[in-house]
């Protein structure tokens, strides 16, 4: 037994430290297609701020590295274990401490599941706007770590737009409070914005004050099938030119619709080559939806026959359409974003890349903000796995290069983690990365927090 394991057992008490092999295996990785550096020495299940502080102090003193973890639903390797490291699970810190209705804020621990906060806010006519596809299992601490997005990003923004304050344990174990409980506040540097999306490399979030939004008094959903992906992507731009602000604007290509059909027992793929889902909300929902229907029809879309009821079913399917399971080396989902005006061009390039490198490709997209999730895969014959893997890697690299050439980014909402580190230098010049390393040095001089991730 490693000395740190014995120390943590003694300091934290029974039931909070595990070295059980199957649990170590489960908690040593997230859903990224690459592999962790090494299995964790142990998994610590913190139940309080004091547990986190004790773990950080003891690990720092022993030179043992810490990987913070929520639900493990990430897709970029941000929660992969590292050699000589401990996984610090925050899932038991799952209390909603306060919902301040008149202030429209909630105070939560990091292990609160996204959907549970919404369930607590709804009776007060409020909601927490960020809604990643994994919202039924993902924790708010993990959402904060990756600056998660989701379907409602088109109108309400990403996680950073809803985080007002954070309670953070620093690398020496000290607890600090960053930010403010008010919607506005500009005192000093915005360290909350810095911590959101830092993937656990700068500090451990143990509490958050989050902005809530009004639960819409009305929601209207419009679904339209198009002959192909380019025509559906062109319709996205047409809606934008109509100056309508949808809450949700999702795009699915034929392969994604077919995948959803297989998973849900539906038969929608025969209705078109692409599906565009648009949801409007608030007092003007019906008026905006009427404009959307007119625009989509003029753009060649076939509106869903059953109106909003049928369209709502499509939205539920889209929320659950994360593919057929955990990604692996021969099936990789991407998370690029491009300027929305270039959706048509980038979608066409993805098709070209798939054909050129002889790989499969399906596409879903948060079309309202230009965030695309193409999934590439290879199905090699026995004995040709290495060759297929090489072609798949080339396709992934090319898809990223094209996105960057269009002014895009390597990740819109999943984070860099370990899997995307190979592309980070393509997007950020070395001076920028040097500044990021300097910030890491200030917060975490010994490199204890989630090393080898994000930067």
Secondary structure, 3 states (H helix, E strand, C coil): CCHHHHHHHHHHCCCCEECCHHHHHHHCCCCCCCCCCCCCCEEEECCCHHHHHHHHHHHHHHCCEEEEECCCCCCCCCCCCCCCEEEEECCCCCCEEEEECCCCEEEECCCCEHHHHHHHHHCCCEECCCECCCCCCCEHHHHHHHCCCECCHHHHCCHHHHEEEEEEECCCCCEEEEECCCCCCCCCCCHHHHHCCCCCCCCEEEEEEEECEECCCCEEEEEEEECCHHHHHHHHHHHHHCCCCCCEEEEEEHHHHHHHHHHHCCCCHHHCCEEEEEEEECCCHHHHHHHHHHHHHHCCCEECCCHHHHHHHHHHHHHCCCCCCCCECCEEECCEECCHHHHHHHHHHHHHHHHHCCCEEEEEEEHHHCEEEEEEECCCCCCCHHHHHHHHHHHHHHHHHHHHHCCCECCCCCCCCCCCHHHHHHHCCHHHHHHHHHHHHHHCCCCCECCCCCC
